[in-house]
Amino acid sequence: MGSFSAETSGALREFQQQPLGRLLGVLADLPGPRRYLVGGPVRDLLLRRPVTDLDLAVDGDAESLVQRAAEALRGAVTEHQRFATWRLDLATGERLDFAALRRESYPAPGHLPAVRPGDLESDLRRRDFTVNAMAIELAESLSGPLHDPHGGREDLRSRHLRVLHQGSFSDDPTRLWRSARFAARLGFKLEPESARWAGQAVAGRALETLSGPRLAREIEYLFEDEGGLRPAAYAAAARALGLWRALDPRLATSPPADEELERGAHRWRQRSGTAPPWTVAFGAILDALESAEASALVERLGLSRATAGELLARPSADLAKRLTAAGERYGVLLTAELGNLPTAVRARLWARNGGLRRWIEIFEGAPSPKVTGATLIAAGARPGPALGEALTRTHGALVDGTIGPAEELAYALRIWQSLS
């Protein structure tokens, strides 16, 4: 155990004045077993970084403490019985994660761990990196002591990520992806021995022991970290560890330029005002593969049809040339090619393809169509192929300026009648 420096004690006092910090005061006052703030929140407090969530480990009857916390804070509880964890969601948007102190063992590399009750020492020993293996007991204040049995505070000072044992990456290969994520977010790097063990795990094909959905979640976490606006740094951190090469060697030979990844993320943010989804950046990385190769990798990840579509959709290779040749009546072609592409796909196309950038801006800057199939049917049209074609041509006419929004319904009906 250790004490806090004056500077860190000041950061803790400041945190206690913030909404999440005040919640800790409520939790500290509840009757029940000993409880600790653990993991990432402790790390971020010591680094004086914003703390965005609370992870608590409980020495004893964790479930009863969670129920008391839910009553005191008026939150909703979700239990994950297999791992003895609980999530408390508050109406104000905060989230608190509780877990009983436990020890873990891995039945096979890449498998989820077997969990059994433990003490604080075993609970900290099971964690991924020393900087995440620290705890502060919740009492009347957060002034100490700091439980740091593995030298996490020293690794914070040296800006190192250090695993706790040689088999860490083989037991849980998601730690390879977390290494990349923390390296990019914190500006840290693996200390030399941990870096050597990571290289051995990648070379030993440890990532192949992960299920597709677990692997997909780690890629999602990688590119949605920090709001998804620094994808180049996260992609580079994964590349430095050989993670893209492990997925498919061709991903390492022609990675997208950093500028392309950044432009795609910011284009999404500019258009939607929300954080870009991970598919914008990962789709740009997959574009290095031929369609069949990309499809095989996406199938391995076990993604939903909608997510797979965002990653795999690509326009015709000669689209820019065909649009130029279409002259003033380019709208229908542009709508047919881009209208069904997810926004994430258009964002990465805009970022990469200078020839299509102007056309994407024209398409996305045009008035949005108001007429739908239901609108046309209500106006007397009948369902069928002609209905869909009329909608496409009408949208195209809006895009190239042939009609304005006020003429949309009449134009669509005329097109439907001519095709019926």
C-alpha positions as CSV (number, residue, x, y, z in Angstrom):
1,M,0.0,0.0,0.0
2,G,1.1,3.6,-0.6
3,S,0.1,7.1,0.1
4,F,-0.8,9.9,-2.4
5,S,1.4,12.8,-3.4
6,A,0.1,16.3,-2.6
7,E,-0.7,16.8,-6.3
8,T,-2.7,13.6,-6.6
9,S,-4.5,14.3,-3.3
10,G,-5.6,17.6,-4.9
11,A,-6.9,15.8,-8.0
12,L,-8.9,13.4,-5.7
13,R,-10.4,16.3,-3.8
14,E,-11.4,18.0,-7.1
15,F,-12.9,14.8,-8.3
16,Q,-15.1,14.5,-5.2
17,Q,-16.7,17.8,-6.2
18,Q,-17.8,16.4,-9.6
19,P,-21.0,14.5,-10.2
20,L,-19.3,11.1,-10.3
21,G,-17.1,11.9,-7.4
22,R,-20.2,12.9,-5.3
23,L,-21.7,9.5,-6.2
24,L,-18.7,7.8,-4.6
25,G,-19.5,9.7,-1.4
26,V,-22.9,8.2,-1.4
27,L,-21.5,4.7,-2.0
28,A,-18.9,5.1,0.8
29,D,-21.7,5.9,3.3
30,L,-23.8,2.8,2.6
31,P,-23.7,0.0,5.2
32,G,-22.2,-3.3,4.1
33,P,-19.0,-4.9,3.0
34,R,-15.7,-3.2,2.2
35,R,-15.6,-1.8,-1.3
36,Y,-12.9,-0.4,-3.6
37,L,-12.6,1.9,-6.6
38,V,-10.5,-0.2,-9.0
39,G,-9.0,-0.3,-12.5
40,G,-9.4,2.5,-15.0
41,P,-10.9,5.1,-12.8
42,V,-8.0,4.9,-10.4
43,R,-5.5,5.1,-13.3
44,D,-7.2,8.1,-14.7
45,L,-7.4,9.9,-11.3
46,L,-3.7,9.4,-10.9
47,L,-3.1,10.7,-14.4
48,R,-5.4,13.6,-13.8
49,R,-7.5,12.6,-16.8
50,P,-11.3,12.8,-16.8
51,V,-13.0,9.9,-15.1
52,T,-16.0,8.8,-17.1
53,D,-17.2,5.7,-15.3
54,L,-16.9,4.0,-11.9
55,D,-15.7,0.4,-11.4
56,L,-16.1,-1.0,-7.9
57,A,-14.9,-4.3,-6.4
58,V,-16.7,-5.6,-3.3
59,D,-15.2,-7.8,-0.5
60,G,-18.3,-9.7,0.6
61,D,-22.0,-9.6,-0.2
62,A,-21.8,-7.5,-3.4
63,E,-25.4,-8.1,-4.4
64,S,-26.8,-6.6,-1.2
65,L,-24.6,-3.5,-1.6
66,V,-25.7,-3.1,-5.2
67,Q,-29.4,-3.2,-4.2
68,R,-28.7,-0.6,-1.5
69,A,-27.0,1.6,-4.1
70,A,-29.9,1.2,-6.5
71,E,-32.4,2.3,-3.8
72,A,-30.2,5.2,-2.7
73,L,-29.4,6.4,-6.3
74,R,-32.7,5.3,-7.9
75,G,-30.9,3.2,-10.5
76,A,-31.7,0.1,-12.6
77,V,-29.7,-3.0,-12.0
78,T,-28.5,-5.5,-14.6
79,E,-26.8,-8.7,-13.3
80,H,-24.3,-10.9,-15.0
81,Q,-24.4,-13.9,-12.8
82,R,-21.7,-15.9,-14.5
83,F,-19.0,-13.3,-13.6
84,A,-20.6,-12.0,-10.4
85,T,-20.9,-8.5,-11.8
86,W,-23.7,-5.9,-11.7
87,R,-24.3,-2.7,-13.7
88,L,-26.2,0.1,-12.2
89,D,-27.7,2.6,-14.7
90,L,-28.9,5.9,-13.2
91,A,-31.6,8.1,-14.7
92,T,-29.0,10.9,-15.0
93,G,-27.0,8.8,-17.4
94,E,-24.2,7.7,-15.2
95,R,-23.2,4.0,-15.0
96,L,-21.6,2.2,-12.1
97,D,-20.1,-1.3,-12.4
98,F,-19.8,-3.6,-9.4
99,A,-18.0,-6.9,-9.1
100,A,-17.4,-9.3,-6.3
101,L,-13.7,-9.7,-5.6
102,R,-12.6,-12.8,-7.6
103,R,-9.9,-14.9,-9.0
104,E,-9.8,-16.2,-12.6
105,S,-8.4,-19.1,-14.5
106,Y,-8.5,-19.8,-18.2
107,P,-9.7,-23.3,-19.2
108,A,-8.0,-22.8,-22.6
109,P,-6.3,-19.9,-24.5
110,G,-8.8,-17.4,-25.8
111,H,-11.7,-18.8,-23.8
112,L,-13.7,-16.8,-21.2
113,P,-12.3,-17.2,-17.7
114,A,-13.6,-19.4,-15.0
115,V,-14.5,-17.3,-12.0
116,R,-14.4,-18.1,-8.3
117,P,-14.4,-15.9,-5.1
118,G,-11.1,-14.2,-4.2
119,D,-9.6,-11.4,-2.2
120,L,-8.3,-8.0,-3.2
121,E,-4.8,-9.4,-3.9
122,S,-6.1,-12.1,-6.3
123,D,-8.6,-9.6,-7.9
124,L,-5.8,-7.2,-8.8
125,R,-3.5,-10.0,-10.0
126,R,-6.1,-11.1,-12.6
127,R,-6.1,-7.7,-14.4
128,D,-4.6,-6.9,-17.8
129,F,-1.9,-4.2,-17.0
130,T,-0.3,-3.0,-13.9
131,V,-1.7,0.5,-14.5
132,N,-5.2,-1.0,-14.2
133,A,-4.3,-3.1,-11.2
134,M,-4.7,-0.5,-8.4
135,A,-7.4,0.1,-5.9
136,I,-8.6,2.8,-3.5
137,E,-10.8,1.8,-0.6
138,L,-14.0,3.8,-0.3
139,A,-14.2,5.2,3.2
140,E,-14.9,8.7,4.4
141,S,-12.6,10.1,1.7
142,L,-10.4,9.0,-1.2
143,S,-7.2,10.1,0.5
144,G,-5.8,6.6,0.7
145,P,-4.3,4.2,1.0
146,L,-3.6,3.2,-2.5
147,H,-3.4,-0.6,-3.1
148,D,-0.7,-1.0,-5.8
149,P,0.9,-4.4,-5.4
150,H,2.3,-4.6,-8.9
151,G,4.0,-1.2,-9.4
152,G,1.3,0.4,-11.5
153,R,2.0,3.9,-10.2
154,E,5.6,3.6,-11.3
155,D,4.5,2.4,-14.7
156,L,2.3,5.5,-14.9
157,R,5.3,7.7,-14.3
158,S,7.3,5.9,-17.0
159,R,4.3,5.7,-19.4
160,H,4.6,1.9,-19.7
161,L,2.0,-0.8,-20.2
162,R,3.1,-3.9,-18.4
163,V,1.2,-7.2,-18.2
164,L,1.3,-9.1,-15.0
165,H,2.7,-12.5,-16.2
166,Q,4.2,-14.1,-19.3
167,G,1.0,-15.9,-20.4
168,S,-1.3,-12.9,-20.2
169,F,-1.7,-12.3,-23.9
170,S,-2.2,-16.0,-24.7
171,D,-4.7,-16.5,-21.9
172,D,-6.7,-13.5,-23.2
173,P,-5.7,-12.2,-26.6
174,T,-8.1,-9.3,-26.3
175,R,-5.3,-7.8,-24.3
176,L,-3.4,-7.4,-27.5
177,W,-6.1,-5.1,-28.8
178,R,-6.3,-3.3,-25.4
179,S,-2.6,-2.7,-25.6
180,A,-3.1,-0.8,-28.9
181,R,-6.1,1.1,-27.5
182,F,-4.3,2.2,-24.3
183,A,-1.2,3.0,-26.2
184,A,-3.1,5.4,-28.5
185,R,-5.3,6.9,-25.9
186,L,-2.7,7.4,-23.2
187,G,0.5,7.8,-25.3
188,F,2.0,4.8,-23.5
189,K,4.0,1.9,-24.9
190,L,4.5,-1.7,-23.9
191,E,7.5,-2.1,-21.7
192,P,10.2,-4.3,-23.4
193,E,9.4,-7.6,-21.8
194,S,5.7,-7.2,-22.3
195,A,6.3,-6.2,-25.9
196,R,8.3,-9.4,-26.5
197,W,5.5,-11.5,-25.0
198,A,3.0,-9.7,-27.2
199,G,5.1,-10.4,-30.3
200,Q,5.3,-14.1,-29.3
201,A,1.5,-14.3,-28.8
202,V,0.8,-12.7,-32.2
203,A,3.4,-15.0,-33.9
204,G,1.9,-18.0,-32.1
205,R,-1.5,-17.1,-33.7
206,A,-3.1,-16.3,-30.3
207,L,-5.8,-14.1,-32.0
208,E,-7.1,-17.2,-33.8
209,T,-8.3,-18.6,-30.4
210,L,-10.8,-15.7,-30.1
211,S,-14.4,-16.1,-31.3
212,G,-15.3,-13.8,-34.2
213,P,-17.8,-11.7,-32.2
214,R,-15.2,-11.1,-29.4
215,L,-12.6,-10.0,-32.0
216,A,-15.2,-7.7,-33.7
217,R,-16.0,-6.1,-30.3
218,E,-12.3,-5.3,-29.8
219,I,-12.0,-3.7,-33.2
220,E,-15.2,-1.7,-32.5
221,Y,-13.7,-0.6,-29.1
222,L,-10.5,0.4,-30.8
223,F,-12.1,2.7,-33.3
224,E,-14.8,4.2,-31.1
225,D,-12.4,5.1,-28.3
226,E,-12.2,8.9,-27.6
227,G,-15.3,9.4,-29.7
228,G,-13.8,7.8,-32.8
229,L,-12.0,11.0,-33.9
230,R,-8.4,9.8,-33.9
231,P,-8.7,6.6,-36.0
232,A,-5.2,7.0,-37.5
233,A,-3.5,6.8,-34.1
234,Y,-5.4,3.7,-33.1
235,A,-4.9,2.0,-36.5
236,A,-1.1,2.7,-36.2
237,A,-1.0,1.3,-32.7
238,A,-2.7,-1.9,-33.9
239,R,-0.4,-2.1,-36.9
240,A,2.7,-1.7,-34.7
241,L,1.7,-4.8,-32.8
242,G,1.1,-6.8,-36.0
243,L,-2.7,-7.1,-35.4
244,W,-3.8,-6.2,-38.9
245,R,-1.3,-8.6,-40.4
246,A,-2.7,-11.3,-38.0
247,L,-6.2,-10.8,-39.4
248,D,-5.0,-10.9,-43.1
249,P,-1.4,-10.3,-44.3
250,R,-2.7,-8.1,-47.1
251,L,-4.0,-5.6,-44.6
252,A,-0.4,-4.7,-43.6
253,T,0.9,-4.1,-47.1
254,S,-1.4,-1.3,-48.2
255,P,-3.0,0.5,-45.2
256,P,-5.0,3.6,-45.8
257,A,-3.2,6.9,-45.3
258,D,-3.6,8.6,-41.9
259,E,-5.2,11.5,-43.6
260,E,-7.8,9.3,-45.2
261,L,-8.8,7.8,-41.8
262,E,-9.0,11.2,-40.2
263,R,-11.0,12.8,-43.0
264,G,-13.5,10.0,-42.9
265,A,-14.1,10.4,-39.2
266,H,-14.5,14.1,-39.4
267,R,-16.7,13.9,-42.5
268,W,-19.1,11.7,-40.5
269,R,-19.0,14.1,-37.6
270,Q,-19.6,17.1,-39.9
271,R,-22.6,15.5,-41.5
272,S,-24.3,13.9,-38.5
273,G,-23.0,15.7,-35.5
274,T,-22.4,12.4,-33.7
275,A,-19.4,10.2,-33.1
276,P,-18.4,8.2,-36.1
277,P,-19.1,4.4,-35.9
278,W,-16.2,2.0,-36.1
279,T,-17.2,0.9,-39.5
280,V,-15.9,4.1,-41.1
281,A,-12.3,3.4,-40.2
282,F,-12.4,-0.4,-40.3
283,G,-14.2,-0.2,-43.7
284,A,-11.3,1.9,-45.0
285,I,-8.8,-0.7,-43.8
286,L,-10.8,-3.5,-45.4
287,D,-10.8,-1.7,-48.7
288,A,-7.2,-3.0,-49.1
289,L,-8.7,-6.4,-49.8
290,E,-10.5,-7.8,-52.8
291,S,-14.3,-8.2,-52.3
292,A,-14.1,-11.9,-51.7
293,E,-11.3,-11.6,-49.2
294,A,-13.1,-8.8,-47.3
295,S,-16.3,-10.9,-47.3
296,A,-14.5,-13.9,-45.8
297,L,-13.0,-11.8,-43.0
298,V,-16.3,-10.1,-42.2
299,E,-18.0,-13.5,-42.1
300,R,-15.3,-14.7,-39.6
301,L,-16.2,-11.8,-37.4
302,G,-19.9,-12.9,-37.2
303,L,-21.3,-9.5,-37.8
304,S,-25.0,-8.6,-38.4
305,R,-26.1,-8.2,-42.0
306,A,-26.4,-4.4,-41.6
307,T,-22.9,-4.0,-40.2
308,A,-21.4,-6.3,-42.8
309,G,-23.1,-4.2,-45.4
310,E,-21.5,-1.0,-44.1
311,L,-18.1,-2.7,-44.3
312,L,-18.4,-4.3,-47.7
313,A,-20.5,-2.0,-49.8
314,R,-18.5,-0.4,-52.7
315,P,-19.7,1.6,-55.7
316,S,-18.8,0.7,-59.3
317,A,-15.1,1.3,-60.0
318,D,-15.7,3.5,-62.9
319,L,-18.5,5.6,-61.3
320,A,-16.8,9.0,-61.4
321,K,-16.1,8.5,-65.2
322,R,-19.7,7.4,-65.9
323,L,-21.1,10.4,-63.9
324,T,-19.0,12.8,-65.9
325,A,-20.2,11.2,-69.1
326,A,-23.9,11.5,-68.0
327,G,-23.8,15.3,-68.5
328,E,-26.5,17.4,-66.8
329,R,-28.8,14.3,-66.2
330,Y,-26.4,12.7,-63.7
331,G,-29.0,12.6,-60.9
332,V,-30.5,9.2,-61.5
333,L,-27.2,7.4,-61.9
334,L,-25.8,9.1,-58.8
335,T,-28.9,8.2,-56.8
336,A,-28.9,4.6,-58.0
337,E,-25.2,4.2,-57.0
338,L,-25.0,6.2,-53.8
339,G,-28.6,6.3,-52.6
340,N,-28.5,2.8,-51.0
341,L,-25.0,3.1,-49.6
342,P,-24.9,3.6,-45.8
343,T,-23.6,6.9,-44.6
344,A,-20.5,5.3,-43.2
345,V,-19.6,4.0,-46.7
346,R,-20.1,7.5,-48.2
347,A,-17.9,9.0,-45.5
348,R,-15.0,6.8,-46.2
349,L,-15.4,7.1,-50.0
350,W,-15.4,10.9,-49.6
351,A,-12.2,10.6,-47.6
352,R,-10.4,8.4,-50.0
353,N,-11.6,9.0,-53.5
354,G,-10.9,12.5,-54.9
355,G,-12.8,11.7,-58.1
356,L,-16.0,10.9,-56.2
357,R,-15.7,13.6,-53.5
358,R,-17.5,16.3,-55.5
359,W,-20.3,13.9,-56.5
360,I,-20.9,12.8,-52.9
361,E,-21.1,16.4,-51.8
362,I,-23.6,17.1,-54.6
363,F,-25.7,14.0,-53.6
364,E,-25.6,14.8,-49.8
365,G,-26.3,18.5,-50.4
366,A,-29.4,18.0,-52.4
367,P,-32.9,18.3,-50.9
368,S,-34.0,15.1,-49.2
369,P,-36.9,13.4,-50.9
370,K,-40.2,13.6,-49.1
371,V,-42.2,11.4,-51.3
372,T,-42.2,7.7,-50.3
373,G,-43.9,4.6,-51.7
374,A,-46.7,5.1,-49.2
375,T,-47.2,8.7,-50.5
376,L,-47.5,7.5,-54.1
377,I,-49.8,4.7,-53.2
378,A,-52.1,7.1,-51.3
379,A,-52.0,9.3,-54.5
380,G,-53.3,6.4,-56.6
381,A,-50.1,4.5,-57.7
382,R,-50.0,0.7,-57.4
383,P,-47.2,-1.3,-55.7
384,G,-44.7,-2.9,-58.1
385,P,-41.3,-2.4,-59.8
386,A,-42.5,0.8,-61.5
387,L,-43.1,2.4,-58.1
388,G,-39.5,1.9,-57.0
389,E,-38.1,3.1,-60.3
390,A,-40.3,6.2,-60.1
391,L,-38.9,7.0,-56.6
392,T,-35.3,6.6,-57.8
393,R,-35.8,8.8,-60.8
394,T,-37.6,11.4,-58.7
395,H,-34.7,11.5,-56.2
396,G,-32.3,11.8,-59.1
397,A,-34.2,14.7,-60.5
398,L,-34.0,16.5,-57.1
399,V,-30.2,15.8,-57.0
400,D,-29.5,17.2,-60.5
401,G,-31.9,20.1,-60.1
402,T,-34.4,19.0,-62.8
403,I,-37.2,19.6,-60.2
404,G,-37.6,21.3,-56.9
405,P,-39.2,20.0,-53.8
406,A,-42.6,21.5,-54.6
407,E,-42.7,19.5,-57.8
408,E,-41.7,16.2,-56.3
409,L,-45.1,14.4,-56.0
410,A,-46.4,15.4,-59.4
411,Y,-43.1,14.4,-61.1
412,A,-43.1,11.0,-59.3
413,L,-46.7,10.3,-60.4
414,R,-45.9,11.2,-64.0
415,I,-42.9,8.9,-64.0
416,W,-44.9,6.0,-62.4
417,Q,-47.7,6.5,-65.0
418,S,-45.2,6.4,-67.9
419,L,-43.8,3.1,-66.6
420,S,-47.0,1.4,-65.8
